[in-house]
Amino acid sequence: MKISLVGVYPPPYGGRSIHIQRLKKRLEEEGVTCTIYDNSGVFKKENNVIIMKRTSTWLIGQLLHGTENIIHCHNYSPKLLILFSLLSLLKGKRVIFALHSFRYSPEDLDLWDKFAFWLVIRARVYFITVGPEIKEKIVSLGVKPEYVEVIPSFIPPAIREEEIAGIPQEVWYFIDNHSPVISANAFKISFYNDQDLYGIDMCLDLCANLKKDYPQTGFVFCLPDIGDYDYFHKMKQRIAQKGIENNFLFQTEPCQFYPILMKSDVFVRPTNTDGYGVSIAEAIYFKVPAVASDVCPRPEGTILFKSRDIGDFTLKVEDVLDNYEWHKKSLGAVNLKDNFKKIMKVYQSLGEQQNI
């Protein structure tokens, strides 16, 4: 079995790129040949990672003449759906699209998108969605339910000393000198419905609220790709206005997030839209209480708050801190499944259909 993964490989660091990195590692451990086609444009030294510097047409040309049996794409666009469907029809390769999020309403899709889904149905393209609500959307577009598997994107990390050593010393000093420590992360500053998608603004308000009863609280927000520098500077000004300069730290160096998470008391994810939230599952895996917005189904053990409601957000985090041992103990009963095994079963099933 030979597999191509299409998407972003770290750096930059984000939910999808970490998922692809861990998936590649586990496949190699199983003896599966795996090639990454990375569209980030960021150079990296890694075996079997090909940096795409050209168009998606170039990618199709590479895959058309490649020896991969299964192509697993982690980027969504109608153009890619069409191109990969044609590749499947012409060469008999099995194609999987991983939908880590799908914020579109089926009735709002344009003709180009609808044509793309019409074609994937005929090409027998397979889908992996991170949640059941995404499956419902694409099934309503005509995709057969048996061609859609719901598999959350969390794959447990392998703890590596070099990745822990890659965390800036400034972060460790901040963590060592604050208690409790709250952490959050974002791939980069983004907006949805004209609101801060990752809720950075809400994290600042939360930090200011917690400081009243927990003056030594420390908040680490990991932002490996700033993106919108104007908004970032506004948030820095807001930090000063709220008097939390000594309590809030933006970590903007590209590095793994899990070492910081392991040292955190609470993890928060106040997104106003989401597909799953890999970092939430990671927090629960490390038995760190996680508080997240109620915008989508979340991993078992997540404490939910009403999206964009700073009052409810603060209340839920304060409850965790006030009853910390109880919340920590409750996570002991949560056993997150290894989703790699589920993905591997999909590969094996498609491989058998091809008589690999």
DRENVEXVO-169726 format. One record per residue: residue in three letters; x, y, z of N, C-alpha, C in turn. Coordinates in steps of 0.05 Angstrom, whole numbers, padded with zeros to 5 digits, always signed. Layout:
alaXYZXYZXYZ;...
//
This chain:
met+00017-00024+00000+00000+00000+00000+00018+00025+00000;lys+00012+00043-00018+00027+00069-00019+00006+00092-00018;ile+00012+00110+00000-00008+00131+00006+00005+00159+00003;ser-00010+00177-00010-00002+00205-00011-00021+00221+00007;leu-00009+00239+00023-00024+00257+00040-00020+00285+00028;val-00042+00299+00022-00041+00325+00011-00050+00345+00031;gly-00033+00365+00038-00041+00385+00058-00016+00398+00069;val-00017+00409+00093+00005+00423+00105+00019+00406+00125;tyr+00046+00406+00124+00062+00391+00143+00078+00412+00159;pro+00080+00408+00186+00093+00428+00203+00122+00433+00195;pro+00132+00459+00199+00116+00482+00205+00102+00492+00180;pro+00080+00508+00182+00068+00519+00206+00053+00498+00222;tyr+00049+00505+00248+00036+00487+00266+00007+00494+00270;gly-00010+00474+00265-00039+00478+00268-00051+00450+00271;gly-00077+00449+00275-00091+00424+00280-00087+00404+00257;arg-00090+00414+00232-00088+00397+00209-00059+00388+00205;ser-00040+00406+00206-00013+00399+00201-00002+00380+00221;ile-00010+00383+00247-00001+00364+00267-00014+00337+00262;his-00039+00336+00253-00053+00311+00247-00038+00297+00225;ile-00030+00311+00204-00016+00299+00181+00011+00289+00190;gln+00025+00304+00207+00051+00296+00217+00049+00270+00232;arg+00030+00268+00250+00027+00244+00266+00018+00220+00249;leu+00000+00226+00230-00010+00205+00213+00013+00193+00196;lys+00030+00210+00185+00054+00201+00170+00072+00184+00187;lys+00077+00193+00212+00095+00178+00229+00083+00150+00235;arg+00058+00149+00241+00046+00123+00248+00045+00104+00224;leu+00040+00116+00200+00039+00099+00176+00067+00087+00171;glu+00087+00103+00175+00115+00093+00171+00122+00072+00191;glu+00112+00075+00215+00116+00054+00236+00103+00028+00228;glu+00081+00030+00213+00066+00006+00204+00078-00005+00178;gly+00100+00008+00168+00112-00002+00143+00099+00007+00118;val+00082+00028+00120+00067+00038+00096+00083+00061+00084;thr+00087+00060+00058+00100+00081+00043+00082+00105+00042;cys+00092+00128+00051+00075+00152+00054+00090+00177+00043;thr+00078+00191+00024+00090+00215+00013+00071+00239+00019;ile+00083+00261+00028+00068+00285+00034+00071+00305+00011;tyr+00049+00316+00002+00050+00339-00017+00041+00363-00001;asp+00061+00380+00006+00057+00402+00024+00053+00428+00009;asn+00030+00441+00014+00023+00466-00001+00027+00491+00016;ser+00044+00489+00038+00048+00512+00055+00068+00532+00043;gly+00085+00522+00025+00106+00540+00014+00129+00544+00033;val+00128+00531+00056+00150+00534+00076+00169+00510+00074;phe+00194+00517+00069+00215+00496+00066+00218+00480+00092;lys+00222+00454+00090+00228+00438+00113+00244+00413+00105;lys+00261+00405+00123+00277+00381+00118+00263+00357+00130;glu+00251+00341+00114+00236+00318+00123+00234+00298+00100;asn+00240+00273+00105+00239+00253+00084+00210+00250+00074;asn+00208+00247+00047+00183+00242+00034+00163+00265+00037;val+00172+00289+00041+00155+00313+00041+00163+00330+00017;ile+00144+00333-00002+00149+00348-00027+00135+00375-00024;ile+00150+00396-00027+00139+00423-00025+00127+00430-00052;met+00101+00436-00052+00088+00444-00077+00093+00474-00082;lys+00106+00479-00104+00112+00507-00111+00096+00516-00136;arg+00079+00498-00145+00064+00504-00169+00035+00500-00165;thr+00019+00497-00185-00010+00496-00184-00020+00469-00177;ser-00046+00467-00171-00058+00441-00166-00057+00423-00191;thr-00055+00436-00215-00053+00420-00240-00026+00405-00239;trp-00005+00418-00229+00021+00405-00226+00018+00381-00207;leu+00004+00385-00186+00000+00363-00166-00014+00339-00180;ile-00034+00345-00195-00049+00323-00209-00030+00308-00227;gly-00012+00323-00241+00007+00311-00259+00026+00292-00244;gln+00034+00301-00220+00052+00284-00203+00038+00258-00195;leu+00013+00261-00186-00002+00238-00177-00011+00220-00200;leu-00015+00232-00223-00024+00216-00246-00003+00196-00254;his+00022+00204-00251+00044+00186-00259+00057+00172-00235;gly+00047+00178-00211+00058+00166-00187+00048+00138-00182;thr+00060+00125-00162+00053+00097-00156+00034+00095-00132;glu+00024+00117-00122+00006+00116-00099-00020+00103-00106;asn-00029+00086-00087-00055+00073-00091-00078+00089-00079;ile-00072+00103-00057-00092+00118-00043-00082+00147-00039;ile-00099+00166-00045-00093+00195-00041-00112+00206-00021;his-00100+00216+00001-00116+00227+00023-00111+00257+00025;cys-00131+00272+00016-00128+00301+00014-00141+00315+00038;his-00126+00334+00050-00136+00348+00074-00143+00377+00068;asn-00145+00384+00043-00154+00411+00035-00180+00408+00020;tyr-00198+00427+00025-00224+00426+00011-00225+00450-00008;ser-00232+00444-00033-00240+00464-00053-00255+00450-00075;pro-00274+00462-00088-00288+00448-00110-00269+00441-00132;lys-00248+00457-00137-00229+00451-00158-00215+00425-00152;leu-00206+00421-00127-00192+00397-00119-00211+00373-00120;leu-00236+00376-00112-00255+00355-00114-00258+00345-00143;ile-00259+00364-00161-00263+00357-00190-00237+00343-00200;leu-00214+00355-00195-00189+00344-00205-00184+00316-00194;phe-00188+00312-00168-00183+00286-00156-00204+00266-00165;ser-00228+00275-00170-00249+00256-00181-00241+00246-00208;leu-00231+00264-00225-00222+00257-00252-00198+00238-00250;leu-00181+00243-00231-00158+00225-00227-00167+00197-00219;ser-00187+00196-00202-00198+00170-00194-00210+00155-00217;leu-00226+00170-00234-00239+00158-00256-00220+00148-00278;leu-00198+00164-00282-00179+00158-00303-00159+00136-00296;lys-00150+00137-00271-00128+00119-00262-00137+00098-00242;gly-00161+00099-00232-00170+00079-00213-00159+00082-00185;lys-00146+00105-00180-00136+00110-00153-00159+00116-00134;arg-00157+00107-00109-00178+00114-00090-00171+00140-00076;val-00190+00157-00075-00186+00184-00064-00203+00188-00039;ile-00191+00199-00019-00204+00206+00006-00202+00236+00011;phe-00224+00249+00017-00223+00277+00026-00229+00278+00056;ala-00210+00289+00071-00214+00294+00099-00226+00322+00103;leu-00250+00323+00114-00262+00349+00120-00259+00355+00150;his-00239+00372+00156-00234+00380+00184-00254+00401+00193;ser-00266+00414+00174-00288+00433+00179-00303+00436+00153;phe-00328+00445+00155-00344+00450+00131-00366+00470+00140;arg-00358+00496+00137-00375+00517+00147-00397+00526+00128;tyr-00399+00512+00105-00419+00520+00085-00445+00505+00090;ser-00467+00520+00085-00493+00508+00085-00498+00496+00057;pro-00508+00471+00055-00512+00459+00029-00529+00476+00010;glu-00549+00490+00021-00566+00506+00003-00552+00532-00007;asp-00529+00539+00006-00515+00563-00002-00492+00557-00022;leu-00487+00532-00028-00466+00525-00047-00473+00534-00075;asp-00453+00544-00090-00458+00553-00117-00457+00529-00136;leu-00461+00534-00162-00463+00512-00181-00436+00497-00184;trp-00414+00512-00181-00388+00500-00183-00384+00478-00161;asp-00392+00485-00136-00390+00466-00114-00409+00442-00119;lys-00433+00448-00128-00452+00427-00132-00444+00408-00154;phe-00431+00419-00175-00420+00402-00196-00398+00384-00185;ala-00381+00396-00168-00359+00380-00156-00370+00356-00141;phe-00391+00361-00125-00402+00338-00110-00417+00319-00128;trp-00429+00328-00150-00441+00310-00169-00420+00291-00181;leu-00396+00302-00185-00374+00286-00197-00362+00267-00177;val-00359+00275-00152-00346+00257-00132-00364+00233-00127;ile-00390+00236-00130-00409+00214-00126-00403+00192-00148;arg-00399+00201-00172-00394+00183-00194-00366+00171-00193;ala-00347+00185-00181-00320+00175-00179-00315+00158-00154;arg-00336+00155-00138-00335+00139-00113-00313+00150-00094;val-00311+00176-00092-00292+00189-00074-00302+00184-00046;tyr-00284+00178-00028-00290+00173+00000-00285+00198+00017;phe-00300+00200+00039-00297+00223+00057-00292+00214+00085;ile-00275+00228+00099-00272+00226+00128-00279+00253+00140;thr-00299+00254+00157-00307+00279+00170-00301+00277+00200;val-00294+00300+00212-00287+00299+00240-00311+00299+00258;gly-00335+00304+00247-00359+00303+00264-00383+00295+00248;pro-00404+00286+00262-00428+00276+00248-00444+00298+00233;glu-00442+00323+00243-00457+00344+00230-00446+00350+00202;ile-00419+00346+00198-00407+00350+00172-00416+00327+00153;lys-00417+00303+00164-00427+00281+00148-00456+00286+00138;glu-00472+00296+00156-00500+00302+00148-00501+00322+00125;lys-00484+00342+00126-00484+00362+00105-00477+00350+00077;ile-00456+00334+00077-00448+00323+00050-00466+00301+00041;val-00478+00286+00059-00498+00266+00052-00522+00280+00039;ser-00529+00304+00050-00551+00319+00038-00545+00329+00010;leu-00519+00329+00003-00511+00336-00024-00510+00312-00043;gly-00517+00289-00033-00519+00266-00050-00498+00245-00046;val-00478+00250-00029-00457+00230-00023-00470+00207-00008;lys-00465+00183-00016-00476+00160-00002-00464+00157+00026;pro-00481+00152+00046-00471+00150+00074-00449+00129+00077;glu-00450+00108+00061-00429+00087+00064-00402+00097+00054;tyr-00401+00120+00040-00376+00131+00031-00366+00153+00049;val-00378+00155+00073-00369+00175+00092-00365+00162+00119;glu-00341+00166+00130-00334+00156+00156-00329+00179+00175;val-00341+00179+00199-00336+00200+00219-00313+00191+00237;ile-00291+00205+00234-00267+00198+00250-00255+00224+00260;pro-00256+00230+00286-00242+00254+00296-00212+00254+00290;ser-00201+00277+00287-00173+00279+00277-00151+00277+00298;phe-00158+00271+00323-00138+00269+00343-00123+00242+00341;ile-00096+00244+00340-00079+00221+00342-00059+00227+00364;pro-00057+00210+00384-00040+00216+00407-00012+00222+00400;pro+00001+00242+00413+00028+00249+00407+00048+00230+00418;ala+00071+00228+00405+00094+00214+00417+00111+00236+00430;ile+00115+00235+00456+00130+00256+00470+00160+00254+00463;arg+00170+00275+00452+00198+00276+00443+00213+00298+00457;glu+00237+00291+00468+00253+00310+00482+00261+00334+00466;glu+00266+00330+00440+00274+00352+00423+00252+00372+00418;glu+00227+00362+00419+00204+00380+00416+00199+00396+00441;ile+00203+00384+00464+00201+00398+00489+00223+00419+00491;ala+00247+00412+00482+00270+00430+00482+00266+00454+00463;gly+00248+00450+00444+00242+00471+00424+00225+00493+00434;ile+00213+00490+00458+00197+00512+00470+00215+00534+00480;pro+00210+00559+00473+00227+00581+00482+00229+00582+00513;gln+00252+00589+00523+00256+00590+00552+00238+00611+00565;glu+00231+00632+00550+00213+00653+00560+00187+00641+00568;val+00177+00621+00554+00152+00608+00560+00154+00592+00586;trp+00176+00577+00589+00179+00561+00614+00182+00580+00638;tyr+00196+00602+00635+00199+00621+00657+00171+00632+00665;phe+00155+00639+00645+00128+00650+00650+00111+00629+00664;ile+00112+00604+00655+00096+00583+00668+00105+00578+00696;asp+00131+00578+00701+00142+00572+00727+00135+00594+00747;asn+00129+00618+00738+00124+00641+00756+00094+00649+00756;his+00077+00632+00746+00048+00638+00747+00032+00613+00756;ser+00010+00618+00769-00008+00597+00777-00036+00609+00783;pro-00057+00597+00772-00058+00575+00753-00049+00584+00725;val-00042+00565+00708-00034+00570+00681-00057+00561+00662;ile-00066+00580+00645-00086+00574+00625-00073+00575+00598;ser-00080+00558+00580-00068+00559+00553-00090+00557+00532;ala-00083+00567+00509-00100+00566+00485-00082+00568+00461;asn-00093+00562+00438-00077+00564+00413-00094+00571+00389;ala-00080+00579+00368-00093+00584+00342-00072+00581+00321;phe-00081+00572+00297-00062+00570+00275-00053+00598+00267;lys-00072+00616+00263-00065+00644+00259-00091+00660+00263;ile-00089+00686+00266-00112+00703+00270-00131+00701+00246;ser-00156+00694+00251-00176+00691+00230-00202+00702+00240;phe-00220+00707+00222-00247+00718+00229-00269+00701+00215;tyr-00291+00699+00229-00314+00686+00218-00339+00702+00227;asn-00355+00709+00207-00378+00726+00213-00369+00752+00227;asp-00347+00763+00218-00336+00788+00228-00328+00787+00258;gln-00324+00763+00268-00315+00759+00296-00289+00744+00296;asp-00275+00748+00318-00249+00734+00322-00255+00704+00324;leu-00247+00689+00304-00254+00661+00303-00244+00645+00327;tyr-00218+00650+00335-00207+00635+00357-00212+00647+00384;gly-00225+00670+00384-00233+00682+00410-00209+00693+00426;ile-00190+00705+00412-00167+00717+00427-00177+00739+00445;asp-00196+00755+00435-00208+00777+00450-00221+00766+00476;met-00234+00743+00474-00247+00731+00497-00226+00721+00517;cys-00204+00711+00507-00183+00702+00525-00171+00725+00541;leu-00169+00748+00529-00159+00771+00544-00179+00779+00566;asp-00205+00779+00559-00225+00786+00579-00226+00765+00601;leu-00223+00739+00594-00222+00718+00614-00198+00722+00633;cys-00175+00728+00622-00152+00732+00639-00156+00755+00658;ala-00167+00777+00649-00172+00800+00666-00192+00792+00688;asn-00213+00777+00681-00233+00768+00701-00221+00750+00722;leu-00204+00731+00713-00192+00712+00732-00172+00725+00751;lys-00159+00746+00741-00139+00760+00757-00150+00771+00783;lys-00176+00776+00784-00188+00788+00808-00186+00768+00831;asp-00191+00743+00826-00190+00723+00848-00164+00706+00847;tyr-00151+00706+00824-00126+00692+00820-00105+00711+00809;pro-00094+00728+00826-00076+00750+00817-00050+00739+00803;gln-00043+00715+00808-00019+00704+00796-00025+00686+00771;thr-00050+00688+00762-00057+00672+00738-00039+00680+00715;gly-00033+00660+00698-00017+00664+00674-00031+00652+00650;phe-00033+00667+00628-00046+00657+00604-00026+00656+00582;val-00022+00632+00570-00004+00629+00547-00021+00624+00522;phe-00019+00642+00503-00034+00638+00478-00014+00633+00456;cys-00014+00609+00444+00004+00602+00423-00007+00610+00396;leu+00009+00626+00382+00000+00637+00356+00024+00635+00337;pro+00030+00612+00326+00054+00608+00309+00054+00625+00284;asp+00031+00633+00274+00029+00650+00250+00010+00672+00256;ile+00021+00697+00260+00004+00719+00269-00018+00725+00248;gly-00010+00728+00223-00030+00733+00202-00037+00762+00201;asp-00057+00770+00216-00067+00798+00216-00053+00814+00237;tyr-00032+00829+00229-00015+00844+00248-00030+00868+00260;asp-00049+00879+00245-00064+00902+00255-00081+00893+00279;tyr-00094+00870+00276-00111+00860+00298-00093+00851+00321;phe-00070+00840+00315-00052+00831+00336-00043+00855+00353;his-00037+00877+00340-00029+00901+00355-00052+00912+00372;lys-00076+00910+00361-00100+00919+00377-00102+00902+00402;met-00097+00876+00399-00099+00858+00423-00077+00864+00443;lys-00053+00872+00433-00032+00880+00451-00039+00905+00466;gln-00052+00923+00453-00062+00948+00466-00083+00941+00487;arg-00100+00922+00480-00121+00914+00498-00109+00902+00523;ile-00088+00887+00520-00074+00875+00543-00065+00897+00562;ala-00053+00918+00551-00044+00941+00567-00067+00955+00581;gln-00089+00959+00566-00112+00972+00577-00124+00957+00601;lys-00123+00931+00599-00135+00914+00621-00115+00909+00643;gly-00091+00918+00640-00071+00915+00662-00062+00886+00666;ile-00061+00871+00644-00053+00842+00647-00027+00837+00632;glu-00010+00857+00629+00016+00853+00615+00032+00831+00627;asn+00031+00829+00654+00047+00808+00668+00033+00781+00670;asn+00008+00781+00660-00007+00756+00663-00013+00742+00636;phe-00008+00756+00614-00016+00745+00588+00009+00745+00570;leu+00014+00721+00558+00037+00718+00540+00029+00707+00513;phe+00036+00721+00492+00033+00710+00465+00058+00695+00458;gln+00055+00670+00451+00078+00653+00443+00076+00651+00412;thr+00094+00665+00398+00092+00667+00369+00114+00652+00354;glu+00130+00637+00369+00151+00621+00356+00138+00595+00346;pro+00146+00585+00322+00135+00560+00312+00146+00536+00329;cys+00129+00522+00342+00137+00499+00358+00113+00482+00364;gln+00117+00458+00375+00096+00441+00383+00081+00453+00407;phe+00055+00447+00408+00038+00459+00429+00037+00440+00454;tyr+00038+00414+00449+00033+00395+00471+00051+00398+00495;pro+00077+00406+00492+00093+00410+00517+00082+00432+00535;ile+00071+00453+00523+00059+00475+00538+00033+00465+00551;leu+00018+00450+00536-00007+00439+00546-00003+00421+00570;met+00018+00405+00569+00024+00387+00591+00030+00402+00617;lys+00039+00427+00615+00045+00443+00639+00022+00462+00647;ser+00000+00460+00632-00022+00478+00637-00041+00466+00658;asp-00056+00484+00672-00076+00475+00690-00103+00472+00676;val-00108+00490+00657-00133+00489+00642-00127+00497+00613;phe-00141+00484+00594-00140+00491+00566-00167+00503+00558;val-00167+00524+00542-00192+00536+00533-00192+00538+00502;arg-00216+00536+00491-00219+00539+00462-00245+00554+00456;pro-00244+00581+00457-00268+00596+00453-00274+00603+00423;thr-00272+00584+00406-00277+00589+00377-00307+00594+00372;asn-00313+00611+00352-00341+00616+00345-00351+00598+00322;thr-00333+00582+00312-00340+00560+00293-00318+00540+00295;asp-00323+00515+00289-00302+00495+00293-00311+00469+00279;gly-00292+00451+00276-00299+00425+00265-00297+00403+00286;tyr-00279+00406+00305-00275+00386+00326-00258+00398+00348;gly-00234+00406+00342-00216+00418+00361-00196+00397+00371;val-00175+00392+00355-00156+00371+00362-00143+00377+00389;ser-00137+00402+00395-00124+00410+00419-00140+00403+00444;ile-00167+00403+00441-00184+00396+00463-00179+00367+00471;ala-00180+00350+00450-00175+00321+00455-00147+00317+00467;glu-00128+00332+00457-00101+00330+00468-00100+00337+00497;ala-00114+00359+00505-00115+00367+00533-00127+00344+00550;ile-00149+00333+00541-00162+00312+00556-00145+00287+00557;tyr-00130+00282+00536-00111+00259+00535-00090+00262+00557;phe-00081+00287+00562-00062+00293+00583-00075+00299+00610;lys-00101+00295+00612-00117+00299+00637-00116+00328+00646;val-00116+00346+00626-00118+00375+00632-00147+00383+00626;pro-00162+00394+00645-00190+00402+00640-00191+00422+00617;ala-00211+00417+00599-00214+00434+00575-00242+00447+00575;val-00242+00473+00571-00267+00488+00569-00269+00499+00541;ala-00291+00493+00527-00293+00501+00499-00322+00511+00493;ser-00324+00526+00471-00349+00536+00462-00367+00513+00452;asp-00393+00518+00452-00412+00497+00445-00420+00498+00415;val-00401+00505+00398-00408+00510+00369-00409+00484+00353;cys-00400+00461+00365-00400+00436+00350-00396+00413+00371;pro-00401+00388+00363-00395+00366+00381-00365+00367+00389;arg-00360+00363+00415-00333+00364+00425-00325+00336+00436;pro-00299+00332+00441-00290+00306+00452-00303+00301+00479;glu-00306+00276+00486-00317+00269+00512-00300+00281+00534;gly-00313+00292+00554-00300+00304+00577-00297+00334+00575;thr-00304+00346+00552-00302+00375+00549-00323+00389+00565;ile-00316+00411+00577-00335+00429+00591-00343+00451+00572;leu-00369+00453+00566-00379+00471+00546-00389+00497+00558;phe-00385+00519+00543-00397+00545+00551-00411+00556+00526;lys-00429+00574+00530-00444+00587+00508-00425+00604+00492;ser-00424+00599+00466-00406+00614+00448-00409+00644+00450;arg-00386+00657+00452-00384+00687+00453-00397+00699+00478;asp-00402+00683+00498-00414+00693+00523-00391+00693+00544;ile-00379+00717+00548-00357+00719+00566-00364+00712+00595;gly-00389+00718+00602-00399+00712+00629-00399+00682+00635;asp-00410+00667+00616-00411+00638+00619-00383+00626+00617;phe-00367+00637+00599-00339+00628+00595-00324+00630+00622;thr-00325+00654+00634-00311+00659+00659-00322+00640+00681;leu-00348+00638+00682-00361+00621+00703-00351+00592+00701;lys-00349+00581+00677-00341+00553+00673-00311+00549+00681;val-00295+00568+00673-00266+00566+00680-00262+00569+00710;glu-00276+00588+00722-00274+00592+00751-00283+00567+00766;asp-00304+00554+00756-00314+00529+00769-00292+00507+00768;val-00278+00506+00745-00257+00486+00743-00235+00492+00763;leu-00227+00517+00766-00206+00525+00784-00214+00521+00814;asp-00240+00528+00819-00249+00525+00847-00253+00496+00855;asn-00258+00479+00836-00263+00450+00842-00243+00433+00825;tyr-00218+00441+00826-00199+00430+00808-00194+00400+00811;glu-00191+00390+00835-00186+00362+00839-00208+00345+00829;trp-00233+00354+00833-00256+00339+00823-00256+00337+00792;his-00250+00360+00779-00249+00360+00750-00227+00342+00739;lys-00204+00343+00752-00181+00327+00744-00188+00297+00747;lys-00200+00290+00769-00208+00263+00774-00228+00252+00754;ser-00247+00270+00746-00268+00261+00727-00256+00254+00700;leu-00233+00266+00693-00221+00260+00668-00208+00232+00668;gly-00204+00221+00691-00192+00194+00693-00210+00173+00681;ala-00236+00179+00680-00255+00160+00668-00258+00162+00638;val-00246+00183+00627-00248+00188+00598-00225+00173+00583;asn-00232+00157+00564-00212+00142+00549-00215+00148+00520;leu-00199+00166+00510-00200+00173+00482-00189+00151+00464;lys-00203+00145+00443-00195+00124+00425-00173+00133+00406;asp-00156+00114+00398-00135+00120+00379-00146+00121+00351;asn-00150+00145+00340-00164+00147+00314-00147+00138+00291;phe-00121+00135+00295-00104+00124+00274-00114+00096+00265;lys-00122+00080+00284-00131+00053+00278-00156+00054+00259;lys-00173+00073+00264-00197+00076+00248-00190+00085+00219;ile-00171+00104+00217-00162+00113+00191-00149+00090+00176;met-00133+00074+00190-00119+00052+00178-00139+00032+00167;lys-00161+00027+00181-00181+00009+00171-00194+00019+00145;val-00197+00045+00143-00208+00057+00118-00188+00051+00095;tyr-00162+00056+00100-00142+00051+00080-00143+00021+00071;gln-00144+00004+00091-00143-00025+00085-00168-00033+00069;ser-00191-00022+00076-00216-00028+00062-00214-00019+00033;leu-00205+00005+00029-00202+00015+00001-00181+00000-00014;gly-00160-00008+00000-00139-00024-00013-00149-00051-00022;glu-00165-00063-00006-00177-00089-00013-00195-00087-00038;gln-00209-00064-00039-00227-00060-00062-00210-00057-00088;gln-00185-00048-00085-00167-00045-00108-00151-00070-00113;asn-00154-00090-00095-00138-00114-00097-00108-00109-00095;ile-00101-00090-00077-00073-00083-00073-00058-00108-00063;
//
